[in-house]
Amino acid sequence: MNTDYNLYKIFLYLYEEKSISKTANKLYVSQPAISYSLKELESQLGYTLFYRNSKGIEPTEEAKELYGYISTAFNILNEAEDHLKKINNLSIGNIKIGLNPQIGIYNIIKYISKFKKKYPGIKFDIITKPSNEMMEMLENKMLDIVIDALPINSKKSINKLILSQIKNYFVYHKNTSKSIKINSIEDLSKHKLLLPSYDDTTRVKLDEYMETKGIKLESLVEISSADMRINLVRNGLGVGYLSQNIIDNQVDKDDFIIIDIDELPVTDICCVYIDSFLTTASKKFIDLINKEKE
């Protein structure tokens, strides 16, 4: 736009007030300043906008045409300003969270629940993908926050906030896998195992731990979704590697038998974000998490 925004603002007031003096009073400027601005706008556009009459001023046909466009543009600007105000006071907004499917929603749901009570207009989008894909989305501003297990690597400078530490176990279901007998970590290799995907952070830590024991695990099924993995265990397809919170949130949790063997790697659940990428809403959400953890 080549013409000064303020000249168009004065034009709108002149058109609606039909008076230079009333426009001057509305905008708290002098009448000569309004007249000068009108002449400047007419000079830039190349045509007359108003005729003087006994009652004040009357718009020309050109002014009537111009008013339709300018009033629409100012309405859009006002709507944009109102929208931004609502975003800033958290009346509306959106927080996009990437969630490792191995971890489940259980580690973040209490924070979302508290935040929604305080800011009901904020919408949460939960996306479950493998760790590497989520970090790429975070780095490209497609996610505000990632909830994943350590270690987490990124090409950018990221902030990490530890949410919890969760124990992991090999489990089977007592009603569908009664014949399973595992007395040592070495016995695991004799059974059908249901493991997280090879690139899942929880699986990486498990493989590293098993390597220190000289054991290589062979999986019957590799699947990122912990909910799907526990259903396979429930249906007797094998021994699953699952976190404590996944087991505890099952209605039939007492039917899952935890195999009491070596101290398996714990999972450090972490909230990851890039500070400079945070929106008003996501920054408030991080603040809430920090406050709740204190």
Long-range contacts (C-beta under 8 A, 24 or more apart in sequence): 2-44, 3-41, 3-44, 3-45, 4-40, 6-37, 7-37, 7-40, 7-41, 7-44, 8-41, 8-70, 8-73, 8-74, 9-74, 10-34, 10-37, 10-38, 10-41, 11-38, 11-41, 11-49, 11-63, 11-66, 11-67, 11-70, 12-67, 12-70, 12-71, 12-74, 14-38, 14-49, 14-50, 14-57, 15-59, 15-63, 15-67, 17-56, 18-55, 18-56, 18-57, 18-58, 18-59, 19-56, 19-57, 20-56, 20-57, 21-56, 22-56, 86-121, 87-279, 87-280, 87-281, 88-280, 90-119, 90-121, 90-122, 90-280, 90-281, 90-284, 91-121, 92-121, 92-122, 93-119, 93-121, 93-122, 93-123, 93-279, 93-280, 93-281, 94-122, 94-123, 94-124, 94-125, 94-279, 94-281, 95-122, 95-123, 95-124, 95-125, 95-144, 95-145, 95-279, 95-281, 95-282, 95-285, 96-125, 96-127, 96-142, 96-143, 96-144, 96-145, 97-124, 97-125, 97-126, 97-127, 97-143, 97-144, 97-145, 97-146, 97-147, 98-127, 98-128, 98-129, 98-134, 98-137, 98-138, 98-143, 98-145, 98-146, 98-147, 98-148, 99-126, 99-127, 99-128, 99-134, 99-146, 99-147, 99-148, 100-128, 100-130, 100-131, 100-134, 100-146, 100-147, 100-148, 100-149, 100-200, 100-201, 100-202, 100-224, 101-128, 101-129, 101-224, 101-225, 101-226, 101-227, 102-149, 102-196, 102-200, 102-201, 102-202, 102-203, 102-224, 102-225, 102-226, 102-243, 103-147, 103-148, 103-149, 103-166, 103-202, 103-226, 103-243, 103-267, 103-269, 104-226, 104-227, 104-243, 104-245, 104-246, 104-249, 106-245, 106-246, 106-249, 107-147, 107-163, 107-164, 107-166, 107-245, 107-269, 108-147, 108-163, 108-271, 110-292, 111-285, 111-288, 111-289, 111-292, 114-288, 114-292, 115-284, 115-285, 115-288, 118-288, 119-281, 119-284, 122-281, 128-224, 128-225, 130-197, 130-199, 130-200, 130-224, 131-199, 131-200, 131-201, 132-199, 135-272, 138-272, 138-273, 138-274, 138-277, 139-274, 141-277, 144-273, 144-277, 144-278, 144-279, 144-281, 144-282, 144-285, 145-271, 145-272, 145-273, 145-282, 145-285, 145-286, 146-271, 146-272, 146-273, 147-269, 147-270, 147-271, 147-272, 148-201, 148-269, 148-270, 148-272, 149-201, 149-202, 149-205, 149-267, 149-268, 149-269, 149-270, 150-201, 150-267, 150-268, 150-270, 151-201, 151-204, 152-201, 152-270, 152-272, 154-272, 156-274, 157-274, 158-272, 158-273, 158-274, 159-272, 159-273, 159-274, 159-275, 160-270, 160-271, 160-272, 161-270, 161-271, 161-272, 161-273, 161-286, 161-289, 161-290, 161-293, 162-268, 162-269, 162-270, 162-271, 163-269, 163-270, 163-271, 163-289, 163-293, 164-268, 164-269, 165-266, 165-267, 165-268, 165-269, 166-243, 166-244, 166-245, 166-266, 166-267, 166-269, 167-243, 167-244, 167-264, 167-266, 167-267, 168-202, 168-206, 168-241, 168-242, 168-243, 168-244, 168-264, 168-265, 168-266, 168-267, 169-241, 169-242, 169-243, 169-244, 169-247, 169-258, 169-259, 169-264, 170-239, 170-240, 170-241, 170-258, 170-259, 170-261, 170-264, 171-233, 171-239, 171-240, 171-242, 171-247, 171-256, 171-257, 171-258, 171-259, 172-233, 172-238, 172-239, 172-240, 172-256, 172-257, 172-259, 173-233, 173-234, 173-235, 173-236, 173-255, 173-256, 173-257, 174-255, 174-256, 174-257, 175-236, 175-255, 176-234, 176-235, 176-236, 177-233, 177-236, 177-238, 177-239, 180-239, 180-257, 182-239, 182-259, 182-261, 183-261, 184-261, 185-210, 185-213, 185-215, 185-261, 185-262, 186-215, 188-215, 188-217, 188-239, 188-261, 189-215, 189-216, 189-217, 189-218, 191-238, 191-239, 192-220, 192-237, 192-238, 192-239, 193-217, 193-218, 193-219, 193-220, 193-238, 193-239, 193-240, 193-241, 194-219, 194-220, 194-221, 194-223, 194-229, 194-232, 194-233, 194-237, 194-238, 194-239, 194-240, 194-241, 195-219, 195-221, 195-222, 195-240, 195-241, 196-222, 196-223, 196-224, 196-226, 196-229, 196-241, 197-222, 197-223, 197-224, 198-222, 200-224, 201-267, 202-241, 202-243, 202-265, 202-267, 203-241, 205-265, 205-267, 206-241, 206-264, 206-265, 208-265, 209-264, 209-265, 213-262, 230-256, 243-267
